[in-house]
């Protein structure tokens, strides 16, 4: 569901079967709609039609009666987070306002609904952000929760200056305690990563808070899952194999531990598929600095948490029982060096750079103009039988200059063709057309690039990069800027071209987060490719 606290199996069969009622279209925007009550019934709506209902038993309908919304704190995939003040107490909270227009699919709706249910289900915990109230009106869902003002995990580490194993041990112990508590109460997080942890306040002893349960799910012991979700660097191999359980959270925490100790992810590549293949191989590098000075106990824990066999991987309690965490306050206090701090800073800033670009993309995806879709459908449907085939869709997309691969067209066709007929009717095509507009790689990346290229020179220059990230840069600003330029500027001309920017956005990150459904389909496709070439065989 995104940053809520911010710093101030489908059936693949195509067999002929008796005609039956269609399943809800996972791309349709009218999922879970119910009639608006008439004004005479006291329902608060008199307009004929239907409305989208997201929450079960919200606190109320009118957030304004209980809270005063203040300045914007940040933007996520579905909405905007505001500072808000409770009218009755004057206490400050964060309010995540989710636009229903952006909940375009049943998957989006279920993600929001399930996150709220999970946050209500979990007991109060010092390291999990507290959900206070929920409101739902005709246009938005509003979630008020604990305000976290202490900054992101990596930023706090970098700001401290002296960074040691002991500091990493204390952080990981906190994260694993959260994982253990979630698992005890039947919740699998599925998206543990550094960005999902914020400090409650700016005090040195501020608690670290887990803030995002948008991809979390309820589970029972022994239950297995096959939906591919998560973030590329932190995804466990069994997720790609489509057969996993709560052990994936220990793997993701192990990846965070590796990054905390050396400043870079353990499984890295220039493409999504390359990252996936590196995860499957699960080869851990302990040769680069500072690993030679890291304790044997810390390295042992990393290896046990990143065991590619989930049956042999440590459970959350076993991680907490490991000697390195049992003696977290006695872990080596030797400085891991400026290299690690610089890497963590660079890693954090690079994420912020990508997030700013993603935000620009998301803002351009919010307007859905359906004008012209009908004409497009008739142009593509050359047989005039009102049934659009995969081949017609491919040809039509290419003739219209849409730069989308045949594989991606197939992915969307499979997802939108909910009745398994092998073609799209007009309603299905409308749904998929709206979704395809969200995926115009070049169009949206160009808009994001233009956000940084203030002088329209065709390049992001050092000054423009510095200005765009001014709020995120600390005392070592030049060092970080130079590191980003060094990584992204492949032709070494001291500036970032559009091609270099696009390569950065697509490397090791799913910039298509503006569409979570598409992201899932994309990684499902990668998983299938790896199955076909034998990469997923143990």
TORMAR-651075 format. One line per field, with one value per residue (C-alpha): x, y, z; residue number from 1. Coordinates in nm, 4 decimals. Example, Ala and Ser with C-alpha at 12.3 -4.5 7.8 and 13.67 -1.06 7.14 Angstrom:
2
X [1.2300  1.3670] $
Y [-0.4500  -0.1060] $
Z [0.7800  0.7140] $
num [1  2] $
REM end
This chain:
538
X [0.0000  0.3054  0.4668  0.1868  0.4166  0.6475  0.9137  0.7875  -0.3954  -0.5840  -0.7255  -0.5247  -0.7655  -0.9110  -1.1440  -1.4999  -1.7303  -2.0905  -2.1486  -2.1390  -2.1381  -1.8169  -1.5677  -1.5054  -1.2498  -0.9292  -0.8615  -1.2103  -1.2737  -1.6241  -1.5077  -1.7126  -1.9611  -2.2956  -2.5939  -2.5761  -2.8567  -3.1217  -3.1343  -3.4636  -3.2883  -3.0325  -2.7461  -2.6095  -2.6323  -2.9102  -2.7320  -2.8422  -2.5666  -2.3139  -2.0277  -1.7077  -1.6970  -1.3487  -1.3522  -1.5485  -1.6765  -1.4817  -1.4718  -1.6904  -1.7585  -1.6514  -1.2866  -1.3243  -1.5477  -1.2683  -0.9444  -0.8088  -0.5890  -0.2632  0.0256  0.1177  0.3908  0.4363  0.2804  0.2497  0.1048  -0.2585  -0.2759  -0.1329  -0.0173  -0.0999  -0.0133  -0.3406  -0.4545  -0.7186  -0.9721  -1.0591  -0.7007  -0.4787  -0.2522  -0.0697  -0.1063  -0.0373  -0.3392  -0.3104  -0.5850  -0.6378  -0.8246  -1.0775  -1.0126  -0.6646  -0.7973  -0.8433  -0.8423  -0.9818  -0.6225  -0.5728  -0.8928  -0.8068  -0.4553  -0.5944  -0.8728  -0.6381  -0.3759  -0.6328  -0.7573  -0.4031  -0.3141  -0.6309  -0.5564  -0.1987  -0.1581  -0.0049  0.3732  0.6407  0.7936  0.4800  0.3057  -0.0373  -0.3512  -0.5876  -0.8998  -1.0415  -1.2857  -1.4484  -1.6510  -1.7606  -1.4211  -1.1514  -1.0427  -0.8644  -0.6387  -0.5065  -0.2080  0.0908  0.3161  0.6798  0.9086  1.2497  1.3561  1.4428  1.6569  1.9598  1.9533  1.9771  2.2653  2.4598  2.3986  2.5508  2.8944  3.0441  2.8824  2.9494  2.8365  2.6728  2.4495  2.3501  2.2765  2.0430  1.8487  1.8154  1.7057  1.4201  1.3151  1.3219  1.1138  0.8512  0.8682  0.8329  0.5305  0.3651  0.4201  0.2879  -0.0363  -0.0653  0.0621  0.3297  0.4753  0.6114  0.7736  1.0373  1.2921  1.4756  1.2326  0.9517  1.1146  1.1041  1.2044  0.9192  1.0998  1.4379  1.5566  1.8627  1.6647  1.3645  1.1947  1.2140  0.8696  0.7450  0.5147  0.3816  0.1669  0.0341  0.1501  0.1057  -0.1304  -0.2885  -0.1624  -0.2143  0.0641  0.1611  -0.0250  0.1648  0.1370  0.2164  0.1492  0.4678  0.4922  0.7688  1.0595  1.3286  1.6371  1.4563  1.2535  1.3260  1.4016  1.0907  0.8748  1.0083  0.9381  0.5799  0.5736  0.6402  0.5457  0.6485  1.0173  1.0338  1.0324  1.3488  1.5165  1.4251  1.5560  1.8779  1.9141  1.8683  2.1346  2.3781  2.3189  2.3592  2.6977  2.8495  2.6291  2.5223  2.2590  2.3827  2.2035  2.2551  2.2189  2.1337  1.7947  1.4946  1.5628  1.9306  1.8348  1.5973  1.8708  2.1165  1.8582  1.8084  2.1868  2.2077  2.5852  2.6852  2.9993  3.2002  3.5174  3.4594  3.5261  3.4391  3.3632  3.7220  3.6757  3.3160  3.2864  3.2490  2.9277  2.7655  2.8615  2.7241  2.3873  2.3762  2.4414  2.1737  1.9144  1.9970  1.9848  1.8136  1.6349  1.3476  1.3248  1.6818  1.6545  1.6354  1.2921  1.2408  1.2852  1.6004  1.7412  1.6739  1.8427  2.1571  2.4663  2.5239  2.1800  2.1764  2.4769  2.3707  2.4927  2.8297  2.8732  3.1999  3.2001  3.4704  3.3897  3.2982  3.4530  3.3470  3.3019  2.9980  2.8461  2.8997  2.7398  2.4380  2.3995  2.4241  2.1787  1.9312  1.9658  1.9376  1.6094  1.4895  1.5890  1.3898  1.0967  1.0855  1.0806  0.8109  0.6033  0.6164  0.5089  0.2249  0.0946  0.0697  -0.1072  -0.3874  -0.5957  -0.7858  -0.9186  -1.1373  -1.2074  -1.0939  -1.0858  -1.3965  -1.2461  -0.9224  -1.1155  -1.2929  -0.9659  -0.7950  -1.0933  -1.0438  -1.2900  -1.5633  -1.6984  -1.6494  -1.4049  -1.0447  -0.7868  -0.4354  -0.2906  -0.5173  -0.4191  -0.0464  -0.0723  -0.2927  -0.0605  0.2432  0.0654  -0.0269  0.3374  0.2947  0.6343  0.5166  0.6619  0.4550  0.5236  0.3753  0.0705  0.0216  0.0499  -0.2239  -0.4415  -0.4265  -0.5156  -0.8031  -0.9574  -1.1330  -1.3844  -1.1107  -1.2640  -0.9340  -1.0422  -1.1399  -1.4866  -1.5281  -1.5665  -1.2524  -1.0699  -1.1719  -1.0258  -0.7016  -0.6677  -0.6740  -0.4112  -0.1921  -0.1869  -0.0184  0.2629  0.3851  0.7513  0.8986  0.6176  0.6130  0.9877  1.0331  0.7987  0.9945  1.3224  1.1877  1.1154  1.4894  1.6012  1.4928  1.6689  1.5476  1.9015  1.8329  2.0569  2.0302  2.3290  2.5012  2.3396  1.9935  2.0504  2.1741  1.8705  1.6223  1.7679  1.8514  1.6099  1.7695  2.1384  2.3415  2.6917  2.8528  2.6293  2.9040  3.0254  2.6771  2.6085  2.9392  2.8593  2.5217  2.6788  2.9513  2.6899  2.4424  2.6650  2.7937  2.9570  3.1353  3.0534  2.9562  2.5801  2.2894  2.1291  1.7751  1.9027  2.1193  1.8259  1.5962  1.8578  1.8875  1.5106  1.4849  1.7900  1.7115  1.3866  1.0336  0.9611  0.6213  0.5094  0.2550  0.0712  0.1020  -0.1057  0.1304  0.4298  0.2895  0.2231  0.5723  0.7475  0.5167  0.6390  1.0033  0.9343  0.7897  1.0951  1.3244  1.1170  1.1468  1.5240  1.5755  1.7031  1.4464  1.5567  1.7224] $
Y [0.0000  0.2216  0.4438  0.5187  0.6850  0.9355  1.1728  1.5453  -2.0045  -1.9007  -2.1887  -2.1891  -2.4322  -2.3305  -2.6313  -2.5751  -2.5847  -2.4991  -2.1282  -2.0049  -1.6768  -1.4819  -1.4382  -1.0794  -0.9222  -0.8680  -0.5573  -0.4132  -0.1044  -0.2070  -0.4812  -0.5262  -0.2557  -0.2246  0.0034  0.3448  0.3699  0.6296  0.9452  0.8334  0.5342  0.7533  0.6112  0.9506  0.9040  0.9790  0.9393  0.6354  0.3846  0.1847  0.2528  0.0765  -0.0547  -0.1298  -0.1505  -0.3685  -0.1707  0.1557  0.3954  0.6364  0.8093  1.1678  1.1975  1.5747  1.5378  1.3720  1.4923  1.8056  1.7256  1.9200  1.9371  1.6543  1.4234  1.1943  1.0019  0.6327  0.3976  0.4572  0.7856  1.0706  1.0761  1.3871  1.5128  1.5174  1.6316  1.4604  1.7277  1.5877  1.5532  1.7688  1.4660  1.4377  1.1332  1.0328  0.9969  0.7854  0.8950  0.6371  0.7459  0.4841  0.5816  0.4366  0.1029  -0.0125  -0.3879  -0.6401  -0.7116  -0.3464  -0.3466  -0.6737  -0.5493  -0.2436  -0.4368  -0.7135  -0.4699  -0.2999  -0.6366  -0.7509  -0.4314  -0.4674  -0.8353  -0.7960  -0.7086  -0.3779  -0.4057  -0.1421  -0.2036  -0.2052  0.1160  0.1441  0.1863  0.4196  0.4863  0.4118  0.6166  0.5560  0.8010  0.7956  0.8926  0.7879  0.5524  0.7279  0.5459  0.7345  0.5852  0.6533  0.9263  0.8274  1.1301  0.9784  0.8973  0.5840  0.3008  0.3546  0.7322  0.6980  0.4529  0.6778  0.9869  0.8214  0.8169  0.5228  0.2096  -0.1322  -0.4944  -0.4205  -0.1576  -0.4047  -0.6761  -0.4493  -0.3549  -0.7148  -0.8377  -0.5852  -0.6901  -1.0610  -0.9986  -0.8395  -1.1385  -1.3829  -1.1994  -1.1855  -1.5572  -1.6402  -1.4640  -1.6220  -1.3321  -1.3576  -1.0161  -1.1032  -0.7633  -0.6984  -0.4408  -0.1431  0.1152  -0.0417  0.0512  0.4017  0.5450  0.6778  1.0007  1.1715  1.0619  0.8398  0.5638  0.5907  0.2580  0.1239  0.0702  -0.1648  0.0493  -0.1415  -0.4569  -0.4024  -0.7422  -0.9331  -1.2282  -1.4554  -1.8149  -2.1386  -2.3876  -2.5950  -2.3751  -2.3067  -2.0080  -1.9626  -1.5927  -1.4085  -1.0921  -0.8920  -0.6744  -0.8085  -0.7996  -0.9485  -1.2237  -1.5809  -1.8534  -2.0533  -1.7509  -1.7749  -2.1482  -2.0646  -2.2825  -2.0994  -2.0339  -1.7963  -1.8886  -1.6194  -1.3511  -1.4942  -1.4922  -1.1252  -1.0354  -1.2207  -1.0038  -0.6927  -0.8233  -0.8797  -0.5228  -0.3821  -0.5526  -0.4638  -0.2011  -0.3923  -0.6617  -1.0232  -1.1030  -0.8439  -0.8152  -0.5564  -0.7044  -0.8471  -1.1905  -1.1634  -1.0817  -1.3802  -1.6116  -1.4834  -1.5546  -1.9100  -1.9710  -1.8270  -1.7830  -1.5551  -1.3445  -1.3001  -1.1816  -0.8099  -0.5495  -0.5419  -0.9151  -1.0086  -0.8118  -0.9253  -1.1858  -1.5549  -1.5610  -1.2861  -1.4625  -1.7905  -1.6292  -1.4759  -1.8183  -1.9862  -1.7193  -1.7317  -2.1098  -2.1696  -2.4735  -2.3322  -2.6564  -2.6014  -2.2241  -2.0953  -2.0149  -1.6688  -1.8022  -1.9893  -1.6655  -1.4935  -1.7862  -1.7575  -1.6586  -1.3425  -1.2053  -1.3554  -1.1357  -0.8449  -0.5875  -0.7635  -0.7924  -0.6440  -0.2660  -0.2294  0.0301  -0.1456  0.1461  0.4438  0.2232  0.0531  0.3829  0.5324  0.2268  0.2420  0.6133  0.5550  0.2640  0.4809  0.7830  0.5683  0.4319  0.7890  0.8877  0.5982  0.6740  1.0359  0.9138  0.6579  0.9352  1.1331  0.8198  0.7545  1.1105  1.0717  0.7370  0.8768  1.0175  0.7506  0.8774  0.6181  0.8331  0.6557  0.3063  0.1998  0.3171  0.1365  -0.1862  -0.1706  -0.0957  -0.3960  -0.6280  -0.6733  -0.9664  -0.7338  -1.0135  -0.8169  -1.0785  -0.9622  -1.2389  -1.2377  -1.1988  -0.9018  -0.7442  -0.7887  -0.6507  -0.3630  -0.2647  -0.2660  -0.0734  0.1933  0.2288  0.0800  -0.0522  -0.3573  -0.7021  -0.9942  -1.1634  -0.8708  -0.8635  -1.2345  -1.1667  -0.9061  -1.1115  -1.4070  -1.1870  -1.0021  -1.3022  -1.4116  -1.6451  -1.8404  -1.7866  -1.7109  -1.3643  -1.0284  -0.8844  -0.5069  -0.4805  -0.6859  -0.4711  -0.1502  -0.2863  -0.3991  -0.0715  0.1316  -0.1024  -0.0821  0.2955  0.2496  0.0555  0.2800  0.2373  0.5134  0.7645  0.7543  0.7213  1.0257  1.2217  1.1111  1.1998  1.5465  1.6057  1.5924  1.7519  2.1026  2.2886  2.0466  1.9777  1.6081  1.5216  1.5158  1.7212  1.7154  2.0414  1.9161  1.5898  1.7797  2.0116  1.7264  1.5349  1.8347  1.7276  1.3837  1.4678  1.5056  1.6239  1.3933  1.5186  1.5430  1.1928  1.0515  1.2513  1.1375  0.7769  0.7948  0.9550  0.6881  0.4090  0.5514  0.7480  0.4525  0.6588  0.8701  1.2105  1.3503  1.3574  1.1141  1.0590  0.9292  0.5813  0.5719  0.6903  0.4245  0.1542  0.2649  0.2535  -0.0971  -0.2431  -0.4427  -0.2609  -0.3026  0.0560  -0.0669  -0.0507  0.2003  -0.1198  -0.3869  -0.6295  -0.5873  -0.6336  -0.9663  -1.0780  -0.9671  -1.1768  -1.4677  -1.4479  -1.4427  -1.7436  -1.9338  -1.8499  -1.9806  -2.2978  -2.3540  -2.3064  -2.5280  -2.2483  -2.3277  -2.6891  -2.7408] $
Z [0.0000  -0.0023  0.2568  0.5002  0.7498  0.5937  0.7124  0.7761  -1.0104  -1.2818  -1.4937  -1.8183  -1.9876  -2.3227  -2.3496  -2.4617  -2.1641  -2.1010  -2.0959  -1.7416  -1.5591  -1.6153  -1.3361  -1.2250  -1.4575  -1.2543  -1.4657  -1.4304  -1.2239  -1.1094  -0.8746  -0.5530  -0.6400  -0.4689  -0.5246  -0.3618  -0.1068  -0.1854  0.0200  0.1696  0.3231  0.4893  0.2872  0.1923  -0.1849  -0.4260  -0.7578  -0.9497  -1.0116  -0.8174  -0.5834  -0.4928  -0.1362  -0.0045  0.3757  0.6112  0.9103  0.8724  1.1680  0.9721  0.6422  0.7112  0.8097  0.8386  1.1419  1.3399  1.1813  1.0222  0.7211  0.6994  0.4512  0.2180  0.3471  0.0505  -0.2367  -0.2984  -0.5573  -0.4672  -0.2842  -0.0835  0.2781  0.4799  0.8228  1.0148  1.3580  1.5677  1.6572  1.9997  2.1293  1.9058  1.8482  1.5156  1.2895  0.9317  0.7029  0.3907  0.1505  -0.1226  -0.4335  -0.5393  -0.9013  -0.8618  -0.7362  -1.0934  -1.0361  -0.7918  -0.6917  -0.5916  -0.3861  -0.2125  -0.1282  0.0524  0.2222  0.3397  0.4659  0.6878  0.8166  0.8933  1.0787  1.2852  1.3487  1.4717  1.8416  1.9417  1.9029  1.9673  1.6250  1.4088  1.3115  1.4716  1.2622  1.4465  1.2389  0.8947  0.6885  0.3520  0.1450  -0.2203  -0.3586  -0.1120  0.1625  0.4512  0.6981  0.9991  1.1711  1.3871  1.2498  1.1953  1.1803  1.2461  0.8900  0.6971  0.8288  0.6037  0.6455  1.0248  0.9976  0.7621  0.9758  1.2827  1.1254  1.3183  1.1778  1.3254  1.3363  1.6678  1.5077  1.2340  1.4933  1.6905  1.3753  1.2536  1.5952  1.5847  1.2334  1.3193  1.6324  1.4064  1.1698  1.4589  1.5965  1.2537  1.1949  1.5424  1.4493  1.1052  0.8941  0.6245  0.5309  0.1821  0.1161  0.3805  0.2614  0.4173  0.2778  0.4810  0.8121  0.9590  1.2946  1.5076  1.5970  1.5786  1.9257  1.9415  2.1153  1.8810  1.8021  1.4473  1.2940  1.0220  0.8086  0.5082  0.5027  0.1496  0.0194  0.3448  0.3668  0.6265  0.6331  0.8228  0.9139  0.6125  0.3657  0.0423  -0.1912  -0.5605  -0.6258  -0.7190  -0.5102  -0.3447  -0.4489  -0.6830  -0.4577  -0.1571  -0.3249  -0.2071  -0.4651  -0.3715  -0.4615  -0.8162  -0.8007  -0.7024  -0.3917  -0.0679  0.2915  0.5742  0.5323  0.2630  0.5347  0.6904  0.3474  0.2899  0.6358  0.5511  0.2407  0.4558  0.6956  0.4079  0.2860  0.6375  0.6723  0.3355  0.1674  -0.1460  -0.2197  -0.2310  -0.5565  -0.8257  -1.2045  -1.4688  -1.5568  -1.3736  -1.5186  -1.4216  -1.0620  -1.0610  -1.1900  -0.9281  -0.6561  -0.7855  -0.7857  -0.4311  -0.4398  -0.1501  -0.1893  0.1329  -0.0418  -0.0959  0.1701  0.4536  0.4815  0.5811  0.9059  0.9723  1.2477  1.1625  1.3683  1.1577  0.8338  0.9696  1.0380  0.6884  0.5335  0.7446  0.6658  0.2933  0.2607  -0.0727  0.0746  0.2831  0.4852  0.6062  0.6478  1.0042  1.1456  1.2994  1.6537  1.5507  1.4107  1.7425  1.9218  1.7070  1.9118  1.7059  1.8015  2.1497  2.2128  1.9918  2.2425  2.2495  1.8732  1.7448  1.7726  1.5101  1.2447  0.9188  0.7334  0.5272  0.2213  0.3729  0.4877  0.1422  -0.0222  0.2088  0.1393  -0.2330  -0.2135  -0.0232  -0.2536  -0.5651  -0.4268  -0.3675  -0.7217  -0.8615  -0.6318  -0.7507  -1.1087  -1.0208  -0.8662  -1.1910  -1.3792  -1.1349  -1.1682  -1.5445  -1.5048  -1.2939  -1.5823  -1.7715  -2.0993  -2.2604  -2.5671  -2.8789  -2.7279  -2.9197  -3.2486  -3.1620  -3.0967  -3.4342  -3.6180  -3.4605  -3.5034  -3.8791  -3.8926  -3.7546  -3.5350  -3.2112  -3.0909  -3.0715  -3.1070  -2.9659  -3.3155  -3.3916  -3.0615  -3.1346  -3.4871  -3.3779  -3.0950  -3.3215  -3.5992  -3.3463  -3.2482  -2.9004  -2.7912  -2.6040  -2.6587  -2.7812  -2.4475  -2.2559  -2.4865  -2.4122  -2.0371  -2.0479  -2.2827  -2.0434  -1.7479  -1.9178  -2.0962  -1.7781  -1.9399  -2.1177  -2.4603  -2.6314  -2.7435  -2.5942  -2.6170  -2.6104  -2.2303  -2.1763  -2.4302  -2.2511  -1.9279  -2.0899  -2.2849  -1.9668  -1.8242  -2.1340  -2.1074  -1.7713  -1.9305  -2.2111  -2.1204  -2.3329  -2.2926  -1.9139  -1.8728  -2.0955  -1.8694  -1.5655  -1.7380  -1.8219  -1.4531  -1.3828  -1.7120  -1.6096  -1.8934  -2.1626  -2.2786  -2.3277  -2.0343  -1.6556  -1.5488  -1.2122  -1.0958  -1.1932  -1.0096  -0.7043  -0.7063  -0.7497  -0.4552  -0.2367  0.0366  0.0600  0.0492  0.3657  0.4473  0.1917  -0.0912  -0.3520  -0.2748  -0.3257  -0.6439  -0.7885  -0.6973  -0.8746  -1.1816  -1.1770  -1.1697  -1.4207  -1.6613  -1.8618  -2.1378  -1.8729  -2.0195  -1.6785  -1.7369  -1.7687  -2.1075  -2.1530  -2.2461  -1.9318  -1.7198  -1.8686  -1.8064  -1.4424  -1.3926  -1.5333  -1.3572  -1.0445  -0.9813  -1.1003  -1.2072  -1.3211  -0.9586  -1.0848  -1.1748  -0.9073  -1.1133  -1.4076  -1.1791  -1.0630  -1.4192  -1.5225  -1.2588  -1.3325  -1.6917  -1.5767  -1.3550  -1.6499  -1.8627  -1.5899  -1.5663  -1.9400  -1.9511  -1.6452  -1.4184  -1.1481  -1.1112  -0.7756] $
num [1  2  3  4  5  6  7  8  9  10  11  12  13  14  15  16  17  18  19  20  21  22  23  24  25  26  27  28  29  30  31  32  33  34  35  36  37  38  39  40  41  42  43  44  45  46  47  48  49  50  51  52  53  54  55  56  57  58  59  60  61  62  63  64  65  66  67  68  69  70  71  72  73  74  75  76  77  78  79  80  81  82  83  84  85  86  87  88  89  90  91  92  93  94  95  96  97  98  99  100  101  102  103  104  105  106  107  108  109  110  111  112  113  114  115  116  117  118  119  120  121  122  123  124  125  126  127  128  129  130  131  132  133  134  135  136  137  138  139  140  141  142  143  144  145  146  147  148  149  150  151  152  153  154  155  156  157  158  159  160  161  162  163  164  165  166  167  168  169  170  171  172  173  174  175  176  177  178  179  180  181  182  183  184  185  186  187  188  189  190  191  192  193  194  195  196  197  198  199  200  201  202  203  204  205  206  207  208  209  210  211  212  213  214  215  216  217  218  219  220  221  222  223  224  225  226  227  228  229  230  231  232  233  234  235  236  237  238  239  240  241  242  243  244  245  246  247  248  249  250  251  252  253  254  255  256  257  258  259  260  261  262  263  264  265  266  267  268  269  270  271  272  273  274  275  276  277  278  279  280  281  282  283  284  285  286  287  288  289  290  291  292  293  294  295  296  297  298  299  300  301  302  303  304  305  306  307  308  309  310  311  312  313  314  315  316  317  318  319  320  321  322  323  324  325  326  327  328  329  330  331  332  333  334  335  336  337  338  339  340  341  342  343  344  345  346  347  348  349  350  351  352  353  354  355  356  357  358  359  360  361  362  363  364  365  366  367  368  369  370  371  372  373  374  375  376  377  378  379  380  381  382  383  384  385  386  387  388  389  390  391  392  393  394  395  396  397  398  399  400  401  402  403  404  405  406  407  408  409  410  411  412  413  414  415  416  417  418  419  420  421  422  423  424  425  426  427  428  429  430  431  432  433  434  435  436  437  438  439  440  441  442  443  444  445  446  447  448  449  450  451  452  453  454  455  456  457  458  459  460  461  462  463  464  465  466  467  468  469  470  471  472  473  474  475  476  477  478  479  480  481  482  483  484  485  486  487  488  489  490  491  492  493  494  495  496  497  498  499  500  501  502  503  504  505  506  507  508  509  510  511  512  513  514  515  516  517  518  519  520  521  522  523  524  525  526  527  528  529  530  531  532  533  534  535  536  537  538] $
REM end
